[in-house]
Amino acid sequence: MKADYIKTALAAVALTAATVGTANAAGCMKGALVGGVAGHYAGHHAVAGAVGGCLVGRHIARKHAEEQTAQRQQARMQ
């Protein structure tokens, strides 16, 4: 039974990663994995957790990339 939930979460991660493409996948896999596990333990909502985790992971990765770009530009100006 537990293996079924794991398979469902992994399928959701694969489906989510396939739909967002490689350019936007930064952070998606890690977020989907964490979200899927959290969703499973929060009322058997692994798929919804994986999708939400992917979105949050992408947002955090994009924010981090923007911060790094700003730091590089600031270092070049000095």
C-alpha positions in Angstrom: 0.0 0.0 0.0 2.8 2.4 0.9 4.5 1.5 -2.4 1.4 2.7 -4.3 1.7 6.1 -2.8 5.3 6.3 -3.6 4.6 5.3 -7.2 1.9 7.9 -7.4 4.1 10.6 -6.1 6.9 9.7 -8.5 4.5 9.6 -11.4 3.3 13.1 -10.4 6.9 14.3 -10.2 7.7 12.9 -13.6 4.5 14.4 -15.2 5.1 17.8 -13.6 8.7 17.9 -14.8 7.7 16.8 -18.3 5.2 19.6 -18.6 7.3 22.5 -17.3 10.2 21.7 -19.6 13.9 21.7 -18.8 14.3 25.5 -18.8 11.9 25.9 -15.9 12.6 22.6 -14.1 15.1 24.2 -11.7 13.8 23.5 -8.2 10.8 21.6 -9.5 12.0 18.0 -8.8 13.2 18.8 -5.3 10.0 20.7 -4.5 7.8 18.1 -6.0 9.4 15.3 -4.0 9.1 17.3 -0.7 5.5 18.4 -1.6 4.5 14.8 -2.5 5.7 13.4 0.7 4.1 16.2 2.8 0.9 15.8 0.8 0.9 12.1 1.4 1.1 12.5 5.2 -1.4 15.4 5.2 -4.4 13.4 4.1 -3.2 11.3 1.1 -2.9 14.2 -1.3 0.5 13.3 -2.7 -0.2 14.4 -6.2 -1.5 17.8 -5.2 1.5 18.2 -2.9 3.9 17.3 -5.7 2.3 19.9 -8.0 2.3 22.6 -5.3 5.9 21.7 -4.3 7.0 21.9 -7.9 5.5 25.4 -8.3 7.1 26.6 -5.0 10.4 25.0 -5.9 10.5 26.8 -9.2 9.6 30.1 -7.6 12.4 29.8 -5.0 14.9 28.7 -7.7 14.0 31.6 -9.9 14.4 34.0 -6.9 17.8 32.6 -6.1 19.0 32.9 -9.7 17.9 36.5 -9.8 19.8 37.2 -6.5 22.9 35.6 -7.9 22.6 37.7 -11.1 22.3 40.9 -9.1 25.3 40.0 -7.0 27.4 39.3 -10.1 26.4 42.6 -11.7 27.2 44.4 -8.4 30.6 42.8 -8.3 31.4 43.9 -11.9 30.6 47.5 -11.1 33.0 47.6 -8.2 
